């Protein structure tokens, strides 16, 4: 039974297959006949021809577009090739330029190194020559300083050093040995290697010589709380007595003049004139490397031609309109008018100078101790010696107590003077107005040339 069912099932399957094949053949035959009938129709033939023409036209258009694209690509390629060649040529040119510049720089560097080598050799030669000249000059100075039989200094010690020999002389430096521009001045500064006058720059240092701008908050402060001219005078007298005692050890002093101008390039300068060059040289060599009040001294020789040309003439009568801001020298008056000779020529004949003998004894030095003890201001270094620290502390406390007592007494006297001034202010106002008008008229009628007329 199972075999019969399977056989019947297979037979039915083959029958269905034959029926489907037959039906497919009939359908293909009908479709072929319908297609043949459709092809035989004139409308279809016309449409088919149009389609073929359109396809051909599209093919030609595509071919033409492809050809144009190819031509455009060829043009771009040619342009790119030309640009590439131009870039390559530019790169080669730039590379050649860089190599040329490198060769030039290497050549310039070699030339510069050669110049620097020659310059170093020249500087070494000049330094050796200058050192030899300096040694010879020091030997000559030492011989002139220690040999009393040599009356006049050697001629090579009387040379004058110049900063700009090709330029004209700086007028202010020639008159005062001071210039506001210092080493930056473009004019010629002439400095002597040896002279009778020493210039110690910024030797006297005081707060009243500084330019002070009073703050508006303290503008109404009482006068006795500020330093006065009397304080400046007292401090300068103390400075004078302290310094002259040391400077007189090297020879006889003719002039000792301290500048009281407030300008930076003039403030606190001290001119010391000796009777001869030997005394000035002795002072110069002993003051080199010295410290005064913990400040190193700046000592040099001066070639002032006349005191008349350096000192402001109007300052002698206190009528200088610029006050202590003047460009010419305003001087302190020394105590008891010591070492203040008349304003005369500094370079006159020896017979016209004050006759005095230079001390022939051994030159005192700051290394030696006097019978009163060593002065704390003069030292070989800015530090105060340890052995004198206790004495300095005691003297500092005594000085502080004295200053406090003087300050209290001065404050009482200043308050009494202020009260008396206020009482007489109304009566003296008209007189002050008349004085100020006459003073204003005097300055307006004086030309700048007359304002600095130096004691004709």
C-alpha positions, 0 to 999 in steps of 0.5 A, a space after each residue: 500500500 505505501 508503494 502504491 501511494 507514492 507511485 500515484 503521487 509521483 504520477 500526479 506530479 509528472 502530470 502537473 509538470 506536463 500541464 505546466 509545460 504545455 501551458 507555458 509553451 502556449 503562452 510563449 507562442 501567444 506572446 510571440 504572435 502578439 509581438 510579431 503583430 506589434 512589430 508589424 504595426 507602423 506606429 511601433 516601427 516609427 516609435 522604434 526608429 525614434 528610440 534608436 535615433 534618440 539613443 544614437 543622439 544620446 551616445 553622440 552627446 555622451 561621446 562629445 561630453 567625454 571628449 570635452 572633459 578629456 580636453 579640459 583635463 588635458 588643459 588642466 594637466 598642462 597648466 598644472 605641469 607649467 605651474 609645477 615647472 614654475 614652482 620648481 624653478 622658483 624653488 631652485 631660484 630661492 634655494 640658490 638665493 639662500 645658498 648665496 646669502 649663506 655664502 655671503 653671511 659666512 664670508 661676512 662672519 669670517 671677515 667680522 671674526 677677522 676684524 674682531 681678532 685684529 681688534 682684540 689684538 689691537 686692544 691687547 696691544 693698546 692695553 699693554 701700551 697703556 699699562 706700560 704708560 701707566 706704570 711709567 706714569 706711576 713711577 714718575 709720579 712716585 719719583 716726583 712725589 718722593 724726590 724733593 729735588 724735583 721742583 717742577 713736575 715732568 712735562 708728561 704728567 701735565 698732559 690733558 686727556 680729551 674725550 672728543 678731541 675733534 669736537 669743540 670744548 664743552 663750555 660748561 665743563 671748561 668753566 665749572 668742570 661739571 656737565 649735566 650730560 657727563 660722559 654722554 656729552 658730545 662736546 670735548 671734555 678736557 681733564 688734566 692728569 695733574 694739577 693743583 686743584 682736586 675735585 671730589 664729586 658729591 663729597 658733601 651730602 645733605 638732605 637740603 641739597 636734594 630737590 624735594 616736592 612737598 606733598 599737599 598733605 604736608 604743605 601746611 606743616 609747621 616750619 620748625 618740623 623741617 630742616 632750616 638753613 641754620 641746620 644746613 649751616 651747622 652740618 656744613 661747619 661740622 663737615 668742613 672742620 672734619 674734612 679740612 683736618 684730614 686734607 691739611 695733612 697733605 699740604 697747605 690748602 689755598 682754597 676749599 670750596 663746596 658747591 651748594 647747587 641742587 642740580 644732580 651734576 653739581 650737588 655737593 662737589 668740593 674743590 680743594 686747591 693746594 699751593 703746588 702740584 706735589 701736595 695735590 698729588 699726595 692728596 690724590 694718591 692718599 684719597 684713592 679708595 678712601 671712604 667717607 661716611 661709608 661712601 667711596 670718594 670720587 677724586 680727580 684733578 681739576 683744570 679750572 682756569 678762573 674761579 670767576 668763570 666758574 662761580 655765579 656772580 649773582 650768587 655772591 649777592 644772593 640775587 641769582 634768579 635761578 637760586 640753587 638751580 643755577 648752572 654755575 657754582 653757588 658756594 658755601 661760606 667756610 667757617 671764619 672765612 677759612 680757605 676762601 681767597 678772592 676770586 682770582 686766576 687759579 693758573 697764575 705765576 707761582 710768585 703770585 700765589 700764596 707762598 707756603 712750604 709743603 710739609 716735608 714730613 712723612 705723609 700722614 695716612 688714614 692708616 695712622 691713629 691720632 692721639 684723639 682716636 681715629 675719626 669714624 668717617 674716614 675709613 678704608 671700607 664702607 663698614 665701620 670698624 668693630 673696635 670702634 663700634 662701642 665708642 660709636 654707639 656711645 657717641 651716637 646716643 650722646 648726639 641723639 640726646 643733644 639733637 633732641 635738646 636742640 630740637 626742643 629749644 629750637 621748637 620753642 624759639 620757632 613757636 615764639 618767632 611764629 607768634 611774633 611774625 603773626 603779630 607783625 604780619 599786618 604791619 609788614 605786608 605793605 612793606 613786603 609788597 613794595 620789596 617784591 615789586 622792586 625785586 620783580 622789576 629788577 629781574 625783568 630788567 636784567 637780561 640772561 647775560 647780565 644774570 650770570 655776569 661773573 663779578 666783573 
